[in-house]
Amino acid sequence: MVRVVIYFPKELSHSSYIHTGLFELERLGLIKCEISMKFRKDLGRTSLNNGTNSELPMPQPKTSFYELSDSSTNRTISFVTDLNDIPYYFSTIALEQCDYVFKRNYSESYISVLPSQFKKKIYPLGITFKVRSLAYNKKKIIQLGSVLTNLFENNKLDYDSFTRISNVIKHNRIERQNIKNTPMLERYDQYSKHTENKIIYQKRFFPYESEQDVREIHLQRYKFVKKLKESFGDSYFLGGLVPCSITKIRYPEYLTNLPISHNKYVDIMKKTRIAVYTRGLSNSIGWTFPEYLAAGKAILAERFNTILPEQLINGKHVIFFDDLEDCIKKARLLLKNEKKTEKLCKNSREYYDNYVNPVQNVRRMIELMIGRNLTR
């Protein structure tokens, strides 16, 4: 039997993907999960930005720690999942002390310059998204543990102690509410064939614009909505910008007329044939992309550099575009080519089933570490 100890995560939204996979594998009788507290401050972030290798005295965000025991070989393996958007940051503790590091935004250009003893530990984690299941919901201690871990990490007696504790509690309250509103895995598993030959592109703005990357993403999303709306009109285009304090003032004429409730939006998205995808923060693969794969869309996607365990094939699983004009040109062709879009829809759904569904992906990771297939 394979046993996996899950140490309380510092965040809930991103890690929900990994934990859903683990708890579902446990429900299937393939592994045994335990949940524990790790009394250690995981400080130390290795940065490879601007071609330099430096260490920062802070934790690596969205990184969770685990320990795997395989009774058939008496091996104990420590591993980490790094779901951070930024490809050039790594947990120093993970690199130095863990056996495997599964990195979401896996970029060869950064990993290639790491020392060989670290480089060989890092593997592509693949495409992830926020999700939960009934098995995940039963593990309420995960949410409590997230508070305890963050309180422990911020345990320092000084004039700012009360402020830090208050911020931890406030942040965790938001995280728990986000998890409550997170779609169920069963919802993604329920595949229904599209009924409308339309293009969908609906995007949110981040609640801040202090970073250059965020400002560029916001401008790009506005330009895509504007061009898609002008090129295809209401007859063939669905979506727009989700209303917020920024979009309401800056781009009121390009606000979406679709529901902004996630579940209602997904219901409409499932009916459309074609979906347009543009990048997430730091060129990471955002959560809309796996949603499109799960819904079996013909996806027009901006190119990305993230290395995946199983690469997406241009023209088979997705059609990549080079810029906005190229996207519009390829969208016109897809609207007229039902045979091509049907094939893309079929292949994108198959890719989700085989490589993105958290149960399959987490199983792949465990089998890679133990060197054999999981069996009851």
LODOKE-976738 format. One record per residue: x, y, z of N, C-alpha, C in turn; residue in one letter. Coordinates in pm, whole numbers, padded with zeros to 5 digits, always signed. Example, Ala and Ser with C-alpha at 12.3 -4.5 7.8 and 13.67 -1.06 7.14 Angstrom:
BEGIN
+01319-00569+00780+01230-00450+00780+01320-00330+00780A;+01285-00225+00708+01367-00106+00714+01290+00003+00787S;
# end
This chain:
BEGIN
+00085-00120+00000+00000+00000+00000+00088+00125+00000M;+00044+00225-00072+00113+00353-00075+00041+00448+00021V;+00116+00507+00110+00062+00602+00206+00120+00740+00177R;+00034+00842+00174+00079+00978+00149+00041+01066+00267V;+00142+01126+00329+00118+01223+00435+00107+01361+00371V;-00006+01428+00393-00030+01562+00342-00004+01661+00454I;+00097+01742+00439+00122+01846+00539+00033+01967+00507Y;-00022+02026+00612-00117+02135+00594-00063+02238+00494F;-00142+02272+00392-00096+02370+00293-00111+02512+00344P;-00031+02603+00290-00043+02744+00327-00155+02813+00251K;-00194+02756+00137-00307+02813+00062-00398+02700+00017E;-00523+02735-00016-00623+02634-00044-00664+02625-00191L;-00671+02737-00260-00728+02739-00394-00648+02654-00492S;-00518+02684-00507-00434+02608-00601-00415+02464-00554H;-00391+02446-00425-00362+02311-00374-00485+02221-00378S;-00604+02278-00396-00726+02197-00402-00718+02093-00514S;-00648+02127-00622-00632+02034-00734-00557+01908-00691Y;-00444+01927-00623-00362+01814-00578-00437+01731-00475I;-00499+01800-00378-00566+01728-00270-00691+01656-00319H;-00760+01715-00415-00874+01644-00474-00827+01514-00538T;-00717+01521-00612-00662+01400-00674-00624+01295-00571G;-00557+01338-00463-00514+01244-00360-00633+01180-00288L;-00731+01261-00249-00845+01207-00176-00933+01118-00264F;-00938+01147-00393-01013+01061-00484-00941+00927-00503E;-00810+00930-00510-00733+00805-00519-00752+00722-00392L;-00761+00790-00279-00788+00718-00154-00928+00657-00157E;-01025+00731-00207-01162+00679-00217-01169+00555-00305R;-01084+00552-00409-01079+00438-00500-01000+00319-00442L;-00942+00339-00323-00868+00231-00258-00727+00211-00311G;-00673+00313-00382-00540+00300-00442-00428+00351-00351L;-00461+00444-00262-00361+00496-00168-00431+00521-00034I;-00351+00551+00067-00401+00591+00198-00346+00729+00229K;-00434+00821+00269-00390+00958+00299-00392+00985+00449C;-00293+01057+00495-00290+01109+00632-00263+01259+00624E;-00312+01331+00722-00296+01476+00724-00222+01514+00851I;-00120+01599+00836-00035+01629+00951+00014+01774+00946S;+00064+01819+01059+00121+01953+01071+00273+01941+01068M;+00336+02027+00992+00482+02028+00985+00532+02152+01059K;+00593+02131+01175+00636+02244+01256+00773+02292+01208F;+00770+02357+01093+00891+02413+01036+00854+02530+00946R;+00926+02637+00960+00901+02752+00872+00978+02731+00742K;+00903+02713+00635+00965+02682+00506+01013+02809+00437D;+01109+02875+00502+01163+02999+00447+01280+02969+00354L;+01287+03045+00248+01394+03029+00151+01339+03015+00011G;+01359+03118-00070+01314+03115-00208+01433+03139-00300R;+01457+03043-00388+01564+03056-00487+01509+03128-00609T;+01575+03236-00648+01531+03315-00762+01632+03306-00875S;+01583+03281-00996+01669+03276-01114+01635+03390-01209L;+01577+03494-01157+01537+03607-01241+01660+03683-01292N;+01652+03731-01414+01760+03810-01476+01892+03734-01484N;+01884+03602-01493+02004+03522-01513+02090+03504-01391G;+02040+03545-01273+02118+03531-01150+02051+03429-01059T;+02133+03363-00978+02084+03264-00883+02102+03321-00743N;+01990+03361-00682+01998+03422-00549+01892+03363-00459S;+01915+03373-00327+01820+03319-00231+01757+03433-00152E;+01625+03428-00140+01551+03529-00067+01496+03470+00062L;+01500+03545+00174+01456+03491+00304+01305+03495+00320P;+01233+03424+00233+01087+03423+00238+01038+03290+00183M;+00913+03253+00212+00861+03125+00159+00828+03136+00011P;+00825+03022-00056+00781+03016-00194+00630+02997-00196Q;+00553+03093-00249+00406+03082-00245+00354+02960-00319P;+00238+02911-00273+00164+02804-00340+00245+02674-00352K;+00331+02651-00253+00411+02528-00250+00367+02442-00133T;+00336+02315-00159+00289+02224-00055+00381+02103-00045S;+00395+02050+00077+00490+01942+00105+00416+01812+00138F;+00476+01700+00098+00416+01568+00116+00525+01466+00145Y;+00482+01353+00204+00573+01240+00223+00502+01112+00182E;+00566+01034+00099+00508+00911+00046+00584+00790+00100L;+00509+00689+00145+00570+00564+00191+00513+00449+00109S;+00601+00366+00056+00561+00252-00027+00596+00124+00049D;+00494+00054+00099+00519-00064+00182+00581-00179+00103S;+00561-00181-00028+00615-00291-00108+00766-00281-00125S;+00820-00161-00111+00965-00142-00126+01030-00083-00001T;+00946-00049+00100+00995+00014+00223+01067+00145+00195N;+01026+00213+00088+01086+00344+00054+00999+00457+00108R;+01065+00561+00151+00997+00685+00191+01047+00796+00100T;+00956+00867+00039+00990+00971-00060+00924+01102-00019I;+01002+01208-00016+00946+01341+00010+00928+01413-00123S;+00812+01477-00139+00790+01550-00263+00713+01679-00237F;+00721+01767-00336+00663+01901-00327+00584+01929-00454V;+00473+01999-00440+00405+02054-00557+00415+02206-00551T;+00472+02263-00657+00492+02408-00667+00395+02460-00773D;+00287+02523-00728+00183+02570-00820+00188+02721-00841L;+00303+02779-00814+00319+02922-00833+00316+02959-00981N;+00268+03080-01010+00263+03128-01149+00402+03157-01205D;+00491+03204-01120+00621+03255-01167+00719+03140-01187I;+00776+03126-01307+00860+03010-01338+01001+03016-01282P;+01048+03134-01241+01188+03146-01199+01206+03149-01047Y;+01101+03122-00971+01111+03109-00826+01097+02961-00787Y;+01178+02919-00689+01173+02781-00639+01186+02783-00487F;+01127+02686-00422+01147+02670-00278+01287+02614-00254S;+01368+02686-00180+01504+02642-00151+01502+02513-00069T;+01413+02505+00029+01403+02384+00111+01365+02264+00025I;+01272+02285-00070+01232+02175-00159+01350+02127-00241A;+01427+02219-00295+01543+02181-00378+01648+02108-00297L;+01669+02151-00174+01778+02095-00093+01738+01967-00020E;+01611+01954+00018+01574+01846+00109+01474+01744+00053Q;+01406+01776-00056+01303+01686-00108+01354+01604-00226C;+01289+01491-00250+01331+01400-00358+01273+01439-00493D;+01151+01491-00493+01084+01530-00617+01018+01667-00599Y;+01028+01749-00703+00960+01878-00706+00878+01883-00835V;+00746+01888-00821+00658+01897-00937+00616+02043-00955F;+00663+02102-01064+00644+02245-01084+00540+02273-01192K;+00442+02354-01158+00334+02386-01252+00384+02463-01373R;+00443+02579-01350+00492+02661-01463+00637+02623-01490N;+00656+02506-01552+00788+02446-01575+00847+02507-01702Y;+00954+02585-01683+01020+02651-01796+01163+02601-01807S;+01195+02540-01919+01327+02482-01941+01438+02586-01932E;+01409+02708-01975+01513+02812-01977+01562+02846-01836S;+01477+02834-01736+01519+02861-01598+01575+02735-01531Y;+01507+02624-01549+01550+02501-01482+01687+02455-01532I;+01718+02483-01657+01844+02438-01715+01966+02500-01649S;+01950+02615-01583+02065+02681-01520+02080+02645-01373V;+01991+02563-01319+02005+02518-01181+02120+02418-01171L;+02183+02407-01054+02283+02302-01034+02223+02164-01062P;+02303+02073-01113+02253+01943-01159+02182+01865-01049S;+02228+01877-00922+02164+01801-00815+02022+01849-00788Q;+01992+01975-00824+01857+02028-00810+01775+02002-00937F;+01837+02021-01050+01768+02011-01178+01703+01875-01197K;+01772+01770-01154+01721+01634-01176+01601+01601-01088K;+01573+01685-00988+01459+01662-00900+01329+01719-00955K;+01337+01809-01051+01221+01886-01093+01153+01822-01213I;+01021+01808-01202+00941+01747-01308+00822+01838-01340Y;+00773+01834-01463+00654+01913-01498+00531+01861-01422P;+00458+01952-01362+00337+01913-01290+00219+01902-01386L;+00218+01986-01489+00108+01981-01584+00008+02093-01561G;-00107+02080-01626-00212+02182-01622-00301+02157-01501I;-00319+02260-01417-00399+02247-01296-00508+02353-01293T;-00605+02333-01204-00712+02432-01186-00774+02412-01049F;-00855+02506-01009-00921+02500-00879-01041+02406-00888K;-01045+02304-00802-01150+02203-00810-01162+02132-00676V;-01277+02074-00651-01297+01995-00529-01391+01879-00560R;-01401+01786-00467-01491+01672-00483-01553+01642-00347S;-01644+01547-00343-01705+01509-00216-01600+01455-00119L;-01504+01380-00174-01397+01327-00089-01314+01441-00030A;-01290+01545-00109-01216+01662-00061-01297+01736+00046Y;-01426+01752+00022-01511+01828+00115-01513+01767+00255N;-01497+01635+00263-01501+01567+00392-01378+01597+00478K;-01271+01645+00415-01146+01669+00488-01141+01814+00536K;-01234+01850+00624-01244+01988+00673-01116+02032+00745K;-01039+01937+00796-00920+01970+00871-00815+02041+00783I;-00824+02019+00651-00733+02088+00558-00747+02239+00572I;-00871+02286+00583-00895+02430+00594-00847+02485+00728Q;-00872+02410+00835-00822+02451+00966-00670+02449+00967L;-00612+02346+00906-00467+02334+00903-00400+02447+00829G;-00466+02499+00727-00410+02612+00653-00395+02734+00744S;-00493+02757+00831-00483+02868+00927-00367+02845+01023V;-00359+02723+01077-00254+02693+01175-00115+02708+01115L;-00098+02660+00991+00032+02669+00926+00073+02814+00906T;-00020+02897+00861+00012+03038+00837+00035+03114+00968N;-00039+03078+01072-00016+03142+01203+00122+03103+01255L;+00159+02976+01239+00290+02931+01284+00401+03002+01208F;+00383+03018+01077+00487+03082+00996+00501+03230+01030E;+00393+03290+01074+00397+03433+01109+00411+03456+01259N;+00452+03352+01331+00467+03360+01476+00597+03432+01512N;+00585+03559+01538+00701+03640+01578+00650+03755+01665K;+00705+03763+01786+00659+03865+01879+00726+03999+01852L;+00647+04093+01801+00692+04229+01781+00569+04319+01772D;+00588+04444+01735+00477+04538+01731+00374+04504+01622Y;+00414+04426+01523+00323+04394+01412+00256+04258+01428D;+00274+04192+01541+00220+04057+01560+00069+04052+01540S;-00002+04144+01604-00148+04143+01595-00195+04165+01451F;-00128+04255+01381-00165+04284+01241-00144+04161+01153T;-00031+04092+01172-00003+03973+01092-00106+03864+01119R;-00140+03843+01245-00238+03741+01280-00374+03775+01221I;-00413+03901+01229-00541+03944+01172-00544+03922+01022S;-00433+03952+00956-00425+03934+00810-00435+03786+00772N;-00371+03700+00852-00378+03556+00826-00522+03507+00835V;-00591+03547+00942-00730+03503+00963-00820+03557+00853I;-00799+03684+00815-00881+03744+00709-00857+03674+00576K;-00731+03647+00544-00698+03581+00418-00756+03441+00413H;-00747+03368+00525-00800+03232+00527-00951+03231+00514N;-01018+03333+00568-01163+03342+00554-01201+03357+00407R;-01125+03437+00335-01149+03454+00191-01122+03324+00116I;-01013+03256+00153-00978+03129+00089-01087+03024+00110E;-01140+03017+00233-01245+02918+00261-01372+02950+00183R;-01401+03078+00165-01517+03115+00084-01494+03079-00062Q;-01370+03099-00110-01337+03061-00247-01354+02911-00269N;-01310+02833-00171-01323+02688-00182-01471+02649-00184I;-01550+02716-00104-01694+02687-00099-01758+02709-00236K;-01707+02807-00311-01761+02838-00443-01689+02765-00556N;-01594+02680-00521-01516+02608-00623-01601+02499-00688T;-01597+02486-00822-01674+02383-00890-01634+02242-00846P;-01728+02152-00851-01704+02013-00817-01643+01940-00935M;-01558+01841-00906-01495+01761-01011-01600+01694-01098L;-01709+01650-01036-01815+01582-01112-01871+01672-01221E;-01869+01801-01197-01921+01896-01296-01836+01894-01423R;-01704+01882-01407-01615+01875-01522-01624+01738-01590Y;-01655+01636-01512-01664+01502-01569-01790+01485-01655D;-01890+01569-01631-02014+01561-01708-01997+01633-01841Q;-01964+01558-01943-01938+01617-02074-02066+01618-02157Y;-02094+01734-02218-02208+01745-02308-02163+01813-02436S;-02207+01763-02549-02164+01815-02678-02219+01956-02700K;-02140+02041-02763-02181+02179-02789-02300+02183-02885H;-02374+02292-02877-02491+02308-02963-02488+02436-03046T;-02392+02525-03020-02388+02654-03089-02253+02677-03154E;-02256+02714-03281-02133+02745-03354-02093+02890-03325N;-02043+02912-03203-02007+03046-03158-01870+03044-03091K;-01814+03164-03074-01684+03183-03009-01708+03247-02873I;-01642+03195-02770-01656+03254-02637-01520+03301-02585I;-01522+03419-02523-01402+03474-02458-01450+03571-02352Y;-01446+03530-02227-01487+03614-02116-01373+03619-02015Q;-01332+03740-01976-01215+03754-01890-01239+03853-01776K;-01176+03822-01664-01175+03910-01548-01048+03993-01546R;-01052+04105-01477-00933+04182-01445-00892+04148-01303F;-00763+04155-01277-00715+04140-01141-00752+04267-01062F;-00767+04258-00930-00810+04376-00853-00699+04478-00829P;-00588+04465-00898-00476+04558-00881-00404+04573-01014Y;-00329+04681-01028-00251+04703-01151-00112+04756-01118E;-00060+04719-01002+00070+04769-00958+00186+04708-01034S;+00164+04592-01097+00272+04523-01168+00256+04538-01318E;+00368+04550-01387+00367+04566-01532+00300+04449-01601Q;+00325+04327-01554+00267+04208-01614+00115+04213-01609D;+00061+04257-01496-00085+04266-01480-00142+04372-01576V;-00075+04485-01585-00122+04590-01676-00124+04542-01821R;-00022+04465-01858-00016+04412-01995-00127+04311-02020E;-00155+04227-01921-00263+04129-01935-00397+04200-01949I;-00421+04302-01868-00547+04375-01876-00566+04439-02014H;-00461+04500-02064-00469+04563-02196-00494+04457-02304L;-00426+04346-02293-00445+04239-02391-00589+04187-02389Q;-00644+04166-02273-00780+04114-02263-00881+04213-02322R;-00860+04340-02295-00948+04441-02355-00939+04439-02507Y;-00817+04432-02561-00799+04433-02706-00864+04311-02772K;-00853+04195-02707-00913+04074-02764-01066+04083-02763F;-01123+04130-02653-01269+04145-02647-01315+04243-02754V;-01248+04354-02766-01285+04457-02863-01282+04403-03006K;-01172+04336-03040-01155+04287-03176-01251+04173-03207K;-01271+04082-03113-01364+03971-03134-01507+04022-03150L;-01543+04119-03069-01678+04177-03076-01698+04248-03210K;-01599+04324-03254-01609+04395-03380-01608+04300-03500E;-01532+04192-03489-01515+04101-03602-01633+04006-03620S;-01696+03964-03510-01798+03859-03520-01936+03901-03471F;-01944+04013-03398-02073+04061-03353-02144+03964-03260G;-02267+03999-03226-02343+03916-03133-02387+03783-03195D;-02382+03776-03327-02425+03653-03394-02331+03536-03366S;-02200+03568-03354-02101+03460-03338-02011+03476-03216Y;-02019+03588-03147-01930+03607-03032-02009+03619-02903F;-01961+03548-02800-02018+03557-02666-01908+03595-02568L;-01940+03681-02474-01842+03714-02370-01816+03862-02357G;-01699+03892-02302-01660+04030-02275-01582+04037-02146G;-01571+04155-02092-01499+04177-01966-01596+04169-01849L;-01557+04100-01746-01639+04089-01626-01640+04224-01555V;-01756+04275-01517-01762+04405-01449-01683+04409-01319P;-01603+04514-01302-01530+04538-01178-01501+04688-01172C;-01434+04732-01068-01409+04876-01052-01325+04933-01166S;-01240+04850-01228-01156+04897-01338-01232+04895-01470I;-01292+04781-01502-01357+04766-01633-01481+04854-01647T;-01554+04876-01539-01675+04959-01545-01642+05102-01587K;-01530+05152-01539-01491+05290-01568-01419+05299-01702I;-01329+05205-01728-01241+05217-01844-01303+05162-01973R;-01374+05051-01961-01426+04986-02083-01573+04947-02067Y;-01661+05040-02036-01802+05003-02009-01873+04941-02129P;-01832+04977-02251-01899+04924-02370-01858+04781-02403E;-01757+04729-02331-01709+04594-02360-01732+04498-02245Y;-01823+04534-02154-01857+04445-02044-01939+04328-02096L;-01921+04213-02034-01992+04094-02078-02141+04104-02052T;-02219+04039-02138-02362+04029-02114-02399+03889-02067N;-02296+03809-02036-02317+03673-01985-02319+03676-01832L;-02374+03573-01768-02369+03565-01622-02223+03561-01574P;-02196+03623-01462-02060+03620-01407-02046+03511-01301I;-02158+03452-01260-02153+03334-01174-02077+03225-01248S;-01980+03164-01182-01896+03067-01250-01975+02950-01305H;-02066+02895-01226-02142+02780-01270-02231+02813-01390N;-02294+02929-01388-02380+02969-01501-02296+02996-01625K;-02179+03056-01605-02090+03080-01718-02046+02949-01782Y;-02009+02851-01698-01965+02721-01751-02077+02655-01831V;-02202+02668-01785-02314+02610-01858-02324+02667-01999D;-02304+02798-02012-02310+02862-02144-02188+02825-02226I;-02071+02825-02162-01947+02791-02232-01953+02651-02291M;-02014+02558-02222-02023+02420-02269-02100+02410-02401K;-02192+02503-02423-02276+02498-02543-02205+02550-02668K;-02101+02631-02648-02033+02691-02762-01928+02596-02819T;-01895+02616-02946-01802+02526-03013-01657+02572-03000R;-01632+02703-03004-01496+02756-03011-01469+02845-02890I;-01350+02833-02831-01310+02915-02717-01173+02976-02743A;-01156+03100-02703-01029+03171-02718-00962+03179-02582V;-00833+03148-02580-00756+03152-02455-00637+03246-02469Y;-00618+03332-02368-00496+03414-02359-00432+03391-02223T;-00309+03426-02210-00221+03382-02100-00264+03428-01961R;-00207+03359-01862-00221+03400-01724-00097+03476-01679G;-00085+03498-01550+00029+03571-01495+00160+03500-01527L;+00261+03577-01560+00395+03523-01589+00392+03415-01697S;+00301+03432-01793+00285+03336-01903+00249+03196-01855N;+00191+03187-01737+00145+03057-01688+00015+03019-01758S;-00022+02892-01746-00148+02845-01805-00259+02869-01703I;-00349+02960-01736-00456+02998-01644-00564+02891-01632G;-00654+02910-01536-00757+02811-01506-00862+02797-01616W;-00879+02898-01701-00979+02885-01807-00939+02777-01908T;-00808+02759-01930-00764+02663-02031-00808+02520-01997F;-00783+02469-01876-00832+02334-01845-00984+02324-01847P;-01053+02435-01815-01199+02432-01825-01242+02412-01970E;-01173+02476-02063-01203+02457-02205-01175+02313-02248Y;-01065+02257-02199-01032+02118-02232-01140+02023-02179L;-01181+02045-02054-01282+01959-01993-01414+01966-02069A;-01446+02086-02119-01572+02105-02192-01562+02059-02337A;-01443+02018-02380-01426+01971-02517-01446+02079-02620G;-01377+02192-02601-01388+02304-02696-01283+02293-02807K;-01312+02356-02919-01208+02381-03019-01138+02508-02973A;-01015+02493-02923-00948+02602-02852-00848+02673-02942I;-00863+02805-02949-00763+02892-03011-00684+02953-02896L;-00554+02924-02889-00477+02961-02771-00351+03038-02805A;-00321+03135-02720-00192+03203-02727-00082+03102-02693E;+00029+03110-02763+00139+03016-02738+00197+03037-02599R;+00241+02927-02536+00307+02936-02406+00429+02847-02405F;+00521+02877-02312+00648+02805-02305+00650+02696-02199N;+00542+02683-02124+00537+02583-02017+00553+02442-02073T;+00646+02365-02015+00665+02225-02053+00563+02140-01977I;+00494+02053-02048+00392+01968-01988+00438+01822-01990L;+00385+01739-01899+00420+01595-01902+00387+01532-02036P;+00278+01576-02096+00238+01533-02229+00202+01658-02308E;+00284+01692-02406+00267+01818-02475+00138+01823-02557Q;+00079+01941-02560-00035+01967-02647+00015+01979-02790L;-00053+01915-02884-00011+01916-03023-00093+02018-03100I;-00022+02113-03161-00087+02217-03241-00160+02153-03360N;-00288+02184-03374-00366+02127-03483-00440+02001-03444G;-00402+01941-03329-00471+01821-03281-00553+01851-03156K;-00486+01897-03049-00556+01927-02925-00599+02073-02918H;-00531+02158-02990-00548+02303-02980-00493+02366-03108V;-00535+02488-03137-00472+02564-03244-00410+02688-03182I;-00279+02700-03194-00208+02815-03138-00209+02929-03238F;-00220+03050-03186-00209+03169-03271-00091+03254-03227F;-00042+03338-03318+00077+03419-03293+00044+03555-03235D;-00069+03612-03276-00109+03745-03228-00260+03759-03248D;-00312+03877-03218-00456+03900-03226-00509+03881-03367L;-00439+03935-03466-00485+03922-03605-00487+03775-03649E;-00385+03700-03607-00378+03558-03640-00493+03482-03574D;-00529+03521-03452-00641+03459-03381-00771+03481-03458C;-00795+03603-03502-00918+03636-03575-00924+03558-03706I;-00812+03551-03776-00806+03477-03903-00840+03330-03883K;-00781+03268-03780-00804+03126-03755-00944+03100-03700K;-01000+03196-03628-01137+03183-03579-01235+03181-03696A;-01211+03266-03795-01299+03269-03913-01298+03133-03983R;-01180+03074-03995-01168+02946-04062-01240+02836-03984L;-01228+02838-03851-01293+02735-03769-01445+02745-03775L;-01497+02866-03780-01643+02883-03788-01700+02818-03913L;-01619+02810-04018-01664+02754-04146-01631+02606-04162K;-01550+02552-04070-01501+02415-04087-01549+02326-03972N;-01669+02274-03985-01728+02194-03878-01650+02066-03853E;-01601+02004-03959-01526+01879-03945-01400+01900-03862K;-01330+02010-03887-01207+02040-03812-01238+02069-03665K;-01342+02149-03641-01374+02184-03503-01421+02061-03425T;-01495+01973-03490-01541+01851-03422-01423+01766-03378E;-01323+01757-03463-01204+01678-03429-01127+01742-03314K;-01115+01874-03318-01048+01946-03209-01122+01927-03077L;-01255+01934-03083-01336+01918-02962-01315+01779-02901C;-01316+01679-02985-01296+01541-02938-01158+01525-02875K;-01055+01578-02942-00919+01561-02893-00891+01640-02766N;-00950+01759-02753-00926+01839-02633-00988+01770-02511S;-01105+01711-02529-01167+01639-02418-01086+01516-02380R;-01035+01445-02478-00952+01327-02449-00824+01367-02376E;-00767+01482-02412-00647+01529-02342-00680+01556-02195Y;-00795+01618-02170-00836+01643-02032-00849+01511-01955Y;-00921+01417-02014-00944+01289-01945-00814+01218-01910D;-00717+01225-01999-00593+01148-01981-00486+01219-01900N;-00482+01355-01906-00366+01425-01850-00399+01540-01756Y;-00522+01590-01755-00555+01708-01676-00646+01675-01558V;-00737+01581-01575-00819+01538-01463-00729+01512-01342N;-00757+01574-01226-00664+01562-01113-00639+01420-01066P;-00737+01333-01082-00717+01194-01040-00610+01128-01128V;-00619+01149-01258-00522+01090-01350-00384+01152-01335Q;-00380+01283-01318-00250+01351-01311-00177+01319-01181N;-00249+01322-01069-00185+01290-00941-00143+01142-00938V;-00223+01058-01000-00184+00916-01010-00055+00902-01090R;-00043+00977-01200+00080+00975-01280+00201+01013-01196R;+00186+01118-01115+00296+01165-01033+00340+01058-00933M;+00242+00994-00867+00274+00891-00769+00341+00771-00836I;+00288+00729-00950+00346+00614-01020+00486+00644-01070E;+00511+00770-01107+00647+00809-01148+00743+00791-01030L;+00699+00829-00910+00787+00823-00794+00810+00680-00746M;+00707+00595-00750+00724+00459-00698+00771+00361-00806I;+00767+00405-00932+00819+00321-01040+00734+00203-01079G;+00603+00211-01047+00512+00102-01085+00370+00157-01088R;+00276+00078-01140+00137+00118-01144+00071+00100-01008N;-00019+00190-00975-00096+00176-00852-00202+00068-00870L;-00212-00021-00773-00315-00125-00775-00376-00136-00636T;-00493-00191-00631-00559-00210-00502-00484-00312-00415R;
# end
